[in-house]
Amino acid sequence: MSLYPSLARPRTLADAAALLASLSSGGVVIAGGQELMPSINAGVLAPEVYVDIGGLAELRGIAETPEGLLAIGALTVHRELQTHPLVTAKLPLLGHAATRAGGGRQVHNRGTIGGNLVAQHPLYDLAPSLLALEAEVEWVKGSETVRQPLAAMLADSRHGLGSEAILARVLVVPMAEGLGFAYEKLKASGGAYGSANAAALVKLTNGRVAAVRLVVGAVAERLLDASAAAAALLVGRPFDAAAGAALAHAVSALVTAPLSDAQGPGPWRQAMAGVVARRAVAAAVQRAGRA
Amino acid sequence: MDDLAQSVLVQWRVNGVLHELDVLPGQSLMDVLRDALRLTGTHMGCMTGHCGACTVMIDGRIAKSCIAQAATLPRAEIRTIEGLMGPDGRLSPVQQAFWDEAGFQCGYCAPGMLFSAIELLSETPDPTDAEIDSALAGSLCRCTGYQSLRRAVRAAARALRETP
């Protein structure tokens, strides 16, 4: 053990994973640094070993896989999500959510999708959309590669991502043509975070809701997948004011342990969960109607 | 570099001048610019990535240097606020517009505001007020001079469009 931290810059993902596995107390995986540096500057995080993965070409780029998925490398920054033609064309919900992330352009230019997701932070802006899109993730630990739903990764904190394991890529099924989408972020403060966020996907058939996905963030410790509740209320009906009110009521009722922090007190967050859900579905319905 | 290193050699071109420096893992780019290179126009503010006073350009994209780790930038092209003026010592068109429109009050936020305006105008030569607000969102002005900042960015946009 040393008083001073050290840094390694492995040349391949396999080398990086092997190095992490060889460190008895683990290391800290760093790329853009936007998530880690505030804690390092404050002295809250003082790792012995940094493993810099910023140079790993294997973790870069956005491409279509042979199975027809969009594979987004973990080093993809928010700015690329906002502007990449494949994301704009096939995952516009994700591209739009990336524009709403906090920190400004400076952070969008360096903050990666990998760092965003590994943080497992309930206030962050990419996970609600990726959960609505039923994204999968692929990560590497030692010599093992694991592929699992993002929802499973977010529900578990024992995977050691960021210290023993490295997120490699995010895999998403492209959105169908005409699918309505929206990301609604309710901001009550001048800061980076929303007080309640909702990502919605809506398929309309003859003016009626045929399918809906709805995920609400920033209101509880874990993101809330309200898709089943939304589908039970909305499928087969037109989305009118009464349907919107019923949805808002149902979503708020699902928030049993609301966050109470600088973004607002718990009871209000619970109420706002329903409001953003209603607004997101309404906006998605409108987009689907125009398509 | 596969080995663990307690001191990392970086090669940076800063405002056009090549530097080879030994930096410590964990150290921010801001610290190295201010302490080793004495480029104190890069301001230290919050150290959390909120305020934007430490904004610089890394490889052509703006970034908050307090939350960029120096050792993770083995080779980089870095531009600081000191590198904005022309070789003749004149203010750049964006700086001049900020000066003319009182876009500086105490000046602490100037690196963030200037670099954010420069990056915006390089992509969007005639921005709307909403685009200006969104581009400046990563920088805080505690003099609350946002109206003059908006005017300054509009003036800078006009100046750049009129520059041949």
Interface residues (C-beta under 8 A of the other chain):
Chain A: S2 Y4 P5 S6 L7 A8 R9 P10 R11 D15 L19 I30 A31 G32 G33 Q34 L36 M37 P38 I40 N41 A42 A46 P47 V49 Y50 D52 G54 G55 R79 T99 G103 G104 R105 Q106 V107 H108 N109 R110 G190 G191 A192
Chain B: M1 D2 D3 L4 A5 Q6 V8 L24 P25 G26 S28 M47 T48 G49 H50 G52 T55 I58 R61 I62 A63 K64 C66 I67 A68 Q69 A71 T72 P74 G112 F115 S116 E119 L120 S134 A135 L136 A137 G138 S139 L140
